[in-house]
Amino acid sequence: MFDITELPDKYTFNQESLSEEKYIDDNSLFVYFCISRGLFNNPKDSQISFIYFNPFEWTSVDFIAFLLSVCSDYGLNITNIKTMVPAIEDEYEVSHKPRRYKGAYKWILDLRRNEPEREEVKLFDKLSSDTASIADLERALIYASRIAPLYKDEKSQLYLSKDLFRNLLSYTSFCIEPSSTSKNKLKANLDTYLEEFMQEKLTRDSKSKTIGNTSVSQSKNIFTFKKHRQLFGEYLQRMQNDFGNTMTIENIFEERFPNLRYPDSETIRKRYSERNFYFIHILLTFHKQGLLKILSLGSNWDYHEDEMYTYQAKIEILPAFLNENVSNKLHFDLDKSRLYVQGKEFKLLKFKDEYHTLRVMFEDVNELGKEWFFSEIAERIDENRLDDKKYYNAIYQIRLKLEKQGINDFFITTKQSVKINKKYLS
């Protein structure tokens, strides 16, 4: 019979590989990216990095276990392991003068006096004195992830040790120092994974994983790259129209995460099972394609905790996105004298009749779909010479250019007027 009080030999962790042609968790990709950019190599204040770059859906146990597995896979060096003991003391303090503690912290102090050779005491001393090793972190993960009795007897040593080491890990951080070889290998695998995402070679991972002590599974349906690209591109275009080329964007494609307390298992399970849009995936893909530049990336965490959590990034929209976005929609570029229809480009001579005719028709986007009388076009171009026939001829010449590229019904004309077919306006 299984003994619930027996300590396991190892801890369990979520090991998601970049090289299996399966979708990995959006949070896992975020962590891979942060490691590849050296964002955990902050000897002066690694705790800030751990707060800012810890996926908000993951507990500290999930996060540290995943980091250790990635470091092991890629041969990344872990240094500067530190635990913020004052923060732990504040968690358990009941009296400042004299200092008295409750719960698991009181238990470990009592245990230190009475049984100083106990493993829990030695492990606690190493963490609290910043002398812990990777093996010590792994041992702390075992204590923190043990199965506790359902009735949660807070006086049992099993529960107290679980609670203590879970909190200790919450305030533990370290530096990750990749060598040039390991860093290049990680970047290459990350690049290949994003290529597979763009080529739609990735398949759903049917295996479950554990997040926050809850078994979760990927959604049965994940949007294609084409759908990701469409939704994200439309979002960036709206933001660019409102705020210019440099902006802060957020993951608007799913509900935010509560920050006051960790949600129940059903909420976590539902978030994973319903996630069909991967914000980090498409953001890194647009970055890889040179459509945008990532200036910063993390959560919207702040000390005031006045917002629910979500991912946010400060980005700069690059010319490649603007040019691509313009060329794929109906647009007339005055400076270049180019007409774009369904991704096709048509060159016109600048300042000639064809140019001026389209200049008038495209001047106000709200009037683009209206019926234009040639006399009105003539009046707007040159109110002193109202020769409307030459603008009829201009439309005819433009139509010939479009028909050569297979666009045969762009204009609807009469002898007196012209109108753009509404099917090209949507």
C-alpha positions as CSV (number, residue, x, y, z in Angstrom):
1,M,0.0,0.0,0.0
2,F,1.2,3.5,-0.9
3,D,2.5,5.4,2.2
4,I,1.4,9.1,1.8
5,T,4.0,10.2,4.4
6,E,6.9,8.6,2.6
7,L,9.2,11.1,0.8
8,P,9.5,10.4,-3.0
9,D,12.9,9.8,-4.5
10,K,12.5,12.6,-7.1
11,Y,10.3,15.5,-8.0
12,T,8.1,15.7,-11.1
13,F,8.4,18.5,-13.6
14,N,7.1,19.5,-16.9
15,Q,9.7,18.9,-19.6
16,E,8.6,20.4,-22.9
17,S,11.0,20.0,-25.8
18,L,11.4,22.4,-28.7
19,S,12.4,19.6,-31.0
20,E,9.4,17.2,-30.9
21,E,7.2,19.1,-33.5
22,K,4.5,19.5,-30.9
23,Y,3.0,22.6,-29.5
24,I,4.6,23.6,-26.2
25,D,2.9,25.7,-23.5
26,D,2.9,29.4,-24.4
27,N,4.4,29.9,-20.9
28,S,7.2,27.4,-21.7
29,L,8.1,29.3,-24.9
30,F,8.2,32.5,-23.0
31,V,10.7,31.0,-20.5
32,Y,12.8,29.5,-23.3
33,F,12.9,33.0,-25.0
34,C,13.9,34.7,-21.7
35,I,16.8,32.2,-21.2
36,S,18.0,32.6,-24.8
37,R,18.1,36.4,-24.3
38,G,20.1,36.1,-21.0
39,L,17.3,37.6,-19.0
40,F,18.0,35.4,-16.0
41,N,21.7,36.3,-15.8
42,N,21.3,39.2,-13.3
43,P,23.7,38.7,-10.4
44,K,22.8,42.0,-8.8
45,D,19.1,41.3,-8.4
46,S,18.0,37.9,-9.7
47,Q,14.8,38.1,-7.6
48,I,13.4,40.8,-9.8
49,S,14.1,38.7,-12.9
50,F,12.2,35.8,-11.2
51,I,9.3,38.0,-10.4
52,Y,9.0,39.6,-13.8
53,F,9.7,36.5,-16.0
54,N,7.9,33.9,-13.9
55,P,4.8,32.9,-16.0
56,F,2.0,34.1,-13.8
57,E,0.0,30.9,-14.2
58,W,2.9,28.8,-12.8
59,T,3.7,28.4,-9.2
60,S,7.3,28.7,-8.0
61,V,7.5,24.9,-7.9
62,D,6.4,24.7,-11.6
63,F,8.8,27.5,-12.6
64,I,12.0,26.4,-10.8
65,A,11.5,22.8,-11.8
66,F,11.1,23.8,-15.4
67,L,14.2,26.0,-15.2
68,L,16.3,23.2,-13.8
69,S,15.2,20.8,-16.5
70,V,16.0,23.3,-19.3
71,C,19.4,24.0,-17.7
72,S,20.1,20.3,-17.5
73,D,19.1,19.7,-21.1
74,Y,21.3,22.6,-22.5
75,G,24.2,22.5,-20.1
76,L,23.4,25.9,-18.7
77,N,25.3,26.9,-15.5
78,I,23.3,27.9,-12.4
79,T,24.9,30.2,-9.9
80,N,24.1,32.7,-7.1
81,I,21.2,30.8,-5.5
82,K,19.6,33.1,-3.0
83,T,16.5,33.0,-0.7
84,M,14.9,36.1,0.7
85,V,14.6,35.0,4.3
86,P,13.2,38.3,5.6
87,A,10.2,37.8,3.3
88,I,9.7,34.3,4.7
89,E,9.8,35.6,8.2
90,D,7.2,38.2,7.4
91,E,4.9,35.5,6.1
92,Y,4.9,33.7,9.4
93,E,5.5,36.5,12.0
94,V,2.9,37.0,14.7
95,S,4.8,39.3,16.9
96,H,7.7,41.7,16.3
97,K,8.9,42.4,19.9
98,P,9.6,39.7,20.9
99,R,9.8,38.0,17.5
100,R,7.4,35.1,17.4
101,Y,6.3,32.9,14.5
102,K,3.5,30.6,13.6
103,G,3.0,27.5,11.4
104,A,5.8,26.0,9.4
105,Y,8.4,28.6,10.3
106,K,7.9,28.0,14.0
107,W,8.0,24.3,13.4
108,I,11.4,24.4,11.6
109,L,12.9,26.7,14.3
110,D,11.7,24.2,17.0
111,L,13.1,21.3,14.9
112,R,16.4,23.0,14.6
113,R,16.7,23.2,18.4
114,N,15.5,19.7,19.1
115,E,16.7,17.7,16.1
116,P,19.5,19.7,14.3
117,E,20.5,16.7,12.2
118,R,17.2,16.3,10.5
119,E,17.4,16.7,6.7
120,E,14.7,19.4,6.7
121,V,16.8,21.5,9.1
122,K,20.0,21.1,7.1
123,L,18.1,22.0,3.9
124,F,16.5,25.0,5.5
125,D,19.8,26.2,6.8
126,K,21.4,26.0,3.3
127,L,18.6,27.9,1.7
128,S,18.5,30.6,4.4
129,S,22.3,31.1,4.3
130,D,22.5,31.2,0.5
131,T,24.7,28.1,0.3
132,A,22.3,25.8,-1.4
133,S,23.3,23.8,-4.4
134,I,21.2,22.5,-7.4
135,A,20.8,19.2,-5.6
136,D,19.4,21.1,-2.6
137,L,16.9,22.9,-4.8
138,E,15.9,19.5,-6.2
139,R,15.4,18.1,-2.7
140,A,13.4,21.2,-1.7
141,L,11.2,20.6,-4.8
142,I,10.5,17.1,-3.5
143,Y,9.3,18.4,-0.1
144,A,7.3,21.2,-1.8
145,S,5.5,18.9,-4.2
146,R,4.6,16.0,-1.9
147,I,1.1,14.8,-1.7
148,A,-0.5,16.1,1.5
149,P,-3.6,14.5,3.1
150,L,-6.9,15.8,1.8
151,Y,-7.9,17.0,5.3
152,K,-4.8,19.3,5.4
153,D,-3.8,18.7,9.0
154,E,-1.7,21.9,9.5
155,K,0.0,20.3,12.5
156,S,1.4,17.3,10.6
157,Q,5.1,17.4,9.8
158,L,4.2,16.3,6.2
159,Y,2.0,19.4,5.7
160,L,4.4,21.7,7.6
161,S,7.4,20.7,5.5
162,K,5.4,21.0,2.3
163,D,4.2,24.5,3.3
164,L,7.7,25.6,4.4
165,F,9.6,24.6,1.3
166,R,6.9,25.8,-1.0
167,N,7.2,29.2,0.5
168,L,11.0,29.1,0.6
169,L,11.0,28.4,-3.2
170,S,8.7,31.3,-3.7
171,Y,11.4,33.6,-2.6
172,T,14.3,31.7,-4.1
173,S,16.1,32.9,-7.3
174,F,19.3,32.2,-9.1
175,C,21.3,33.2,-12.2
176,I,21.5,31.2,-15.4
177,E,24.8,31.6,-17.2
178,P,24.7,30.0,-20.7
179,S,28.0,29.3,-22.5
180,S,28.2,30.5,-26.1
181,T,27.7,26.9,-27.3
182,S,24.7,26.2,-25.2
183,K,23.2,29.6,-26.0
184,N,23.6,29.1,-29.7
185,K,22.0,25.6,-29.5
186,L,19.0,27.0,-27.6
187,K,18.6,29.8,-30.1
188,A,18.8,27.4,-33.0
189,N,16.2,25.1,-31.5
190,L,14.0,28.1,-30.8
191,D,14.3,29.3,-34.3
192,T,13.5,25.9,-35.8
193,Y,10.5,25.6,-33.5
194,L,9.1,29.0,-34.7
195,E,9.7,27.9,-38.3
196,E,7.6,24.8,-37.7
197,F,4.9,26.9,-36.1
198,M,4.8,29.1,-39.2
199,Q,4.7,26.1,-41.5
200,E,1.9,24.5,-39.4
201,K,4.0,21.4,-38.7
202,L,3.2,21.3,-35.0
203,T,0.6,19.0,-33.6
204,R,-1.3,19.0,-30.3
205,D,0.5,17.4,-27.4
206,S,-2.0,14.9,-26.0
207,K,0.0,14.3,-22.8
208,S,-1.2,16.1,-19.7
209,K,1.0,18.2,-17.5
210,T,0.9,19.5,-13.9
211,I,0.4,23.2,-13.3
212,G,-0.3,24.4,-9.8
213,N,-0.9,20.9,-8.5
214,T,-3.5,20.5,-11.2
215,S,-3.4,18.1,-14.2
216,V,-4.0,20.2,-17.4
217,S,-4.2,19.4,-21.1
218,Q,-3.8,21.5,-24.2
219,S,-6.9,22.5,-26.1
220,K,-8.2,20.0,-28.6
221,N,-8.3,22.9,-31.2
222,I,-5.4,25.4,-31.6
223,F,-5.7,28.1,-34.2
224,T,-3.6,27.7,-37.3
225,F,-0.6,30.0,-38.0
226,K,-2.7,31.7,-40.7
227,K,-5.5,32.5,-38.1
228,H,-2.9,33.7,-35.5
229,R,-1.3,35.9,-38.1
230,Q,-4.7,37.4,-39.1
231,L,-5.9,38.2,-35.6
232,F,-2.5,39.5,-34.4
233,G,-2.0,41.6,-37.5
234,E,-5.4,43.2,-37.2
235,Y,-4.7,44.0,-33.5
236,L,-1.3,45.6,-34.3
237,Q,-2.8,47.7,-37.1
238,R,-5.5,49.1,-34.8
239,M,-2.8,49.9,-32.1
240,Q,-0.5,51.4,-34.7
241,N,-3.3,53.6,-36.0
242,D,-4.0,54.9,-32.5
243,F,-0.5,55.1,-31.0
244,G,2.1,55.2,-33.7
245,N,4.9,52.7,-34.3
246,T,6.1,52.3,-30.7
247,M,3.6,51.0,-28.3
248,T,2.9,48.7,-25.4
249,I,0.6,45.8,-26.3
250,E,-1.1,43.1,-24.1
251,N,-2.5,39.7,-24.6
252,I,-6.1,40.7,-25.3
253,F,-6.9,37.2,-26.6
254,E,-7.8,35.6,-23.3
255,E,-9.0,36.5,-19.8
256,R,-6.6,38.0,-17.3
257,F,-5.3,36.0,-14.4
258,P,-6.3,37.0,-10.8
259,N,-3.5,38.3,-8.7
260,L,-4.9,38.3,-5.2
261,R,-5.0,34.5,-4.8
262,Y,-4.1,31.5,-6.9
263,P,-7.4,30.2,-8.6
264,D,-8.9,26.8,-8.0
265,S,-8.0,23.8,-10.0
266,E,-11.0,24.0,-12.2
267,T,-10.1,27.5,-13.3
268,I,-6.5,26.5,-14.1
269,R,-7.7,23.4,-16.0
270,K,-10.2,25.4,-18.0
271,R,-7.6,28.1,-19.0
272,Y,-5.4,25.4,-20.5
273,S,-8.2,23.4,-22.1
274,E,-9.6,26.5,-23.8
275,R,-6.4,28.2,-24.9
276,N,-6.4,28.1,-28.7
277,F,-4.5,31.4,-29.4
278,Y,-0.9,31.5,-28.3
279,F,0.1,35.1,-27.8
280,I,3.8,34.5,-27.1
281,H,4.1,32.2,-30.2
282,I,2.8,34.8,-32.7
283,L,4.7,37.7,-31.0
284,L,8.0,35.9,-31.3
285,T,7.1,34.9,-34.9
286,F,6.5,38.5,-35.9
287,H,9.8,39.4,-34.3
288,K,11.6,36.7,-36.2
289,Q,10.1,37.8,-39.5
290,G,11.3,41.4,-38.9
291,L,7.8,42.8,-38.7
292,L,8.3,44.2,-35.2
293,K,11.1,44.7,-32.7
294,I,10.6,43.5,-29.1
295,L,11.9,46.2,-26.7
296,S,10.7,44.5,-23.5
297,L,8.6,41.4,-22.7
298,G,7.1,40.2,-19.4
299,S,4.0,40.3,-17.3
300,N,2.3,43.5,-16.2
301,W,3.3,42.7,-12.6
302,D,3.8,45.7,-10.4
303,Y,4.2,46.3,-6.6
304,H,0.8,47.7,-6.2
305,E,-1.1,44.7,-7.5
306,D,-3.8,46.9,-8.9
307,E,-4.3,44.9,-12.1
308,M,-5.0,41.4,-13.0
309,Y,-2.1,39.6,-14.7
310,T,-1.5,39.3,-18.4
311,Y,1.5,39.3,-20.7
312,Q,2.6,42.7,-22.1
313,A,5.4,43.8,-24.5
314,K,6.8,47.1,-25.6
315,I,7.3,46.9,-29.3
316,E,8.3,48.9,-32.3
317,I,6.4,48.3,-35.5
318,L,8.9,48.0,-38.4
319,P,8.5,49.1,-42.0
320,A,8.2,45.5,-43.2
321,F,4.9,45.2,-41.3
322,L,3.6,48.5,-42.6
323,N,4.5,47.7,-46.2
324,E,3.1,44.2,-46.0
325,N,-0.1,45.4,-44.4
326,V,-0.6,48.2,-46.9
327,S,0.1,45.9,-49.9
328,N,-2.5,43.4,-48.8
329,K,-5.4,45.8,-48.7
330,L,-7.0,48.3,-51.1
331,H,-4.8,51.4,-51.0
332,F,-3.4,54.2,-53.1
333,D,0.1,55.4,-52.2
334,L,0.3,59.0,-53.3
335,D,4.1,59.3,-52.7
336,K,4.9,56.2,-54.7
337,S,2.0,56.5,-57.1
338,R,1.1,52.9,-56.6
339,L,-2.4,51.3,-56.5
340,Y,-2.6,48.1,-54.3
341,V,-5.5,45.7,-55.0
342,Q,-5.7,42.2,-53.4
343,G,-1.9,42.2,-52.8
344,K,-1.1,43.3,-56.3
345,E,0.8,46.5,-57.1
346,F,0.0,48.7,-60.1
347,K,2.4,51.5,-61.1
348,L,1.0,54.8,-62.4
349,L,2.8,57.9,-63.8
350,K,2.9,60.5,-61.1
351,F,0.8,63.7,-61.5
352,K,-0.9,62.4,-64.7
353,D,-4.7,62.0,-65.1
354,E,-4.8,58.5,-63.8
355,Y,-2.8,59.6,-60.7
356,H,-5.1,62.6,-60.0
357,T,-8.3,60.6,-60.5
358,L,-7.3,58.0,-57.9
359,R,-6.0,60.8,-55.6
360,V,-9.5,62.3,-55.5
361,M,-11.3,58.9,-55.1
362,F,-9.0,57.8,-52.2
363,E,-8.7,61.1,-50.5
364,D,-11.4,60.3,-47.9
365,V,-11.7,56.6,-46.9
366,N,-15.3,57.3,-45.9
367,E,-16.1,58.3,-49.5
368,L,-14.2,55.4,-51.1
369,G,-17.4,53.4,-51.9
370,K,-19.5,56.2,-53.3
371,E,-20.4,56.8,-56.9
372,W,-18.1,59.4,-58.4
373,F,-19.3,61.6,-61.3
374,F,-16.5,62.5,-63.7
375,S,-17.6,66.1,-63.5
376,E,-17.1,66.1,-59.7
377,I,-13.6,64.6,-60.1
378,A,-12.8,67.2,-62.7
379,E,-14.0,70.0,-60.4
380,R,-11.8,68.7,-57.5
381,I,-8.7,68.4,-59.7
382,D,-9.0,71.7,-61.7
383,E,-12.0,73.8,-61.1
384,N,-11.1,76.1,-64.0
385,R,-11.0,73.3,-66.6
386,L,-14.1,71.1,-66.3
387,D,-13.2,68.5,-68.9
388,D,-14.6,65.3,-67.4
389,K,-14.0,63.1,-70.5
390,K,-10.3,62.7,-69.8
391,Y,-11.1,61.3,-66.4
392,Y,-13.4,58.7,-68.0
393,N,-10.4,57.8,-70.2
394,A,-8.1,57.7,-67.1
395,I,-10.4,55.1,-65.4
396,Y,-10.4,53.2,-68.7
397,Q,-6.6,53.1,-68.7
398,I,-6.4,52.0,-65.1
399,R,-9.0,49.2,-65.8
400,L,-6.8,47.9,-68.6
401,K,-3.9,47.6,-66.2
402,L,-6.0,45.7,-63.7
403,E,-7.4,43.4,-66.3
404,K,-3.9,42.3,-67.3
405,Q,-3.5,41.0,-63.8
406,G,-6.9,39.2,-63.8
407,I,-8.9,41.9,-62.0
408,N,-11.8,42.4,-64.4
409,D,-14.5,43.9,-62.3
410,F,-12.9,46.5,-60.1
411,F,-14.7,49.5,-61.6
412,I,-18.5,49.9,-62.2
413,T,-18.8,52.6,-64.8
414,T,-21.4,54.6,-66.8
415,K,-20.7,57.3,-69.3
416,Q,-21.0,59.9,-66.4
417,S,-19.7,58.1,-63.3
418,V,-17.4,55.5,-61.8
419,K,-17.8,53.4,-58.6
420,I,-15.4,50.8,-57.0
421,N,-17.0,47.4,-56.8
422,K,-17.9,46.9,-53.1
423,K,-16.4,43.4,-53.0
424,Y,-12.9,45.1,-53.2
425,L,-13.7,47.4,-50.3
426,S,-14.1,44.7,-47.6
